Amino acid sequence: MNKTSVTGRALRPLITAGLAGILMLVGACASAPLVPQSALDGARVAISNAEKAEAGQFAGAELGEAREKLSMADNAVREENMVEAERFAQESQVQAELASARTAAAKAASVNEEMKRDADALTEEMERTGEPR
């Protein structure tokens, strides 16, 4: 027997074990998704924007649901369920954006109604003073 074939046979189990270890490390890294920080941050920003727009007054249910979904996302992160955390964070952001949109619509409707009342009052005043429309 030559020296090379004996050395090769002796190293074969070490090489196999090394490759198995590398595969296990790669598999472990691939199976542990990262915290969905951008989704969580997006939800927090959307909730903050909705609060600044006074969504609590005009779309309280949607804003409350956004907060609840964000809390569920934070819980999922603590439980290391990152897929669920990302889903809840995205749902939270959508609810907060819906709250902002409903708030903007309610405010616009209020302004529209006020303008209509002002126009009606002006028309009434013009009729009272005898001015034509």
N, C-alpha and C positions, 0 to 999 in steps of 0.2 A: 504494500500500500504506500501511496505517496503521502507526503506531509500535508498537502493542500486539501485532499479529500477528507482527512481526519479533522483538520481545523474547520472546514466547511460544515461538517456534520455536527461538530461541537457548538458552532455558532448558530445553527439553524433554530434551536428552541429559543435562544435569546432574541433573535431577530423576530421570530413569530410573536413572542411575548411583547416585544417593543411595539410592533405594529398593532397588536391587539390593544395595548394601552393607549396608543395614539387615537385609534378609532373610538375607544371609549371616551376619551377627552373631547374629541370632536362631537360625538353624539351627545355628551352632557351639555356642551355649550349650545348646541343647536336646539336642545329640548327646553332650555330655560330662556324664554323670550324676555326682552328688556321691558322695563317699566314704560308704559305708553305716555311719556312725559308731555309730548306735544299735544296729545289728545286731552290730557288732564289740564294743561295750561290753557288750551283753547276753550274748554268748558268754563274754567274760572274767569277768563276774560269776558266771555259771553254773558255770564251771570253778573259780573261787575257792571258791564255796559247796560244790561237790563235794569239793574238796580238804579243806576244813574239816570235812566230814562223814566224812572218812577213806575216800573212795571208792577211793583207790588200793589199799586193802587188800581191799575187798569187790567192787569193780567196776572193776578196773584196765584191762580191755580197753576198756570204754566211755569211761573217762576219757582213756585214751591216744588213742582215736579223736577225741575232742572236741578235744584239744590239736593233733592232726594237722590237723583241719579248720580250726582257727583259724589255724594256720601257713599253710595253703593260701589262706585268705582274705587274710591279710596279703600274701602273694606276689601275689595277684590285684590288690590295691590298688596295689602297686608297679608292676605291669604295666599299670595303668590300666584294668583290666577290672572295673568296679564291679558289674556284674550278677552275674558269677561270684563276686566277693568277698562280696556280700550272701548269695548262696545258700550258700556255704561257711560263713559266719558263722552263719547260721540252723541249718545242719546241726550245727555245733559246739555251739551252745546246746542243741539237742535231745539230742545225745549226752551232754552234761554233766548235763542234767536227768535223763536215763535213769540215768546213773551214780549220781546222788543218790538216785533212787527205789529202785534196786536195793540201794544201801547201807542205806537205811532199812528195807527189807524184810528184808535179811540180819540187821541188828541186832535187829529185832523178833522174827525167828525164833529168834535166839540167846537173847533174854530169855525168850521163850515156852518154849524147851527147858529153860532154867535153872529156871524156875518149875515146870515139870513134874517135873524131878528133885527139887526141894525138896519138892513135894507128895508124891511117891513116898516120899522119905525120911521125911517126917512120918508118912505112913500106915504105913510099916514100923515106925517107932518106937512108934506107938500099938498096933500088933498085938503087938509084942514085950512091951510093958508090960501087955497085956491089956485095954486100953481099947477099947470098941466104936467103930466108925466113926461 
